[in-house]
Amino acid sequence: MNTLAVDPDQVAVLWDEGTEWKDGDTVFRVERATRRHAVPPDSLWHGVRTVMRTLAHVHGDDAVRLVAWFEE
């Protein structure tokens, strides 16, 4: 199966977490990405999270939402 052509939403359906396979000298492993993997605590987003946490403390969790738009 061409793993590069698989819809990322289907990876968990096709392979269990921890599944490994080798392609040449490269070993691939299926793992669930966490927010820390995508946005480390020391990233530029740290300030945004701090402000959102403060707003949630003042106004309640349900009153705070972050909307972001990314263009290619």
Beta strands, then each sheet from edge to edge (+ up, - down):
strand 1: 20-23
strand 2: 26-29
sheet 1: 1+ 2-
end
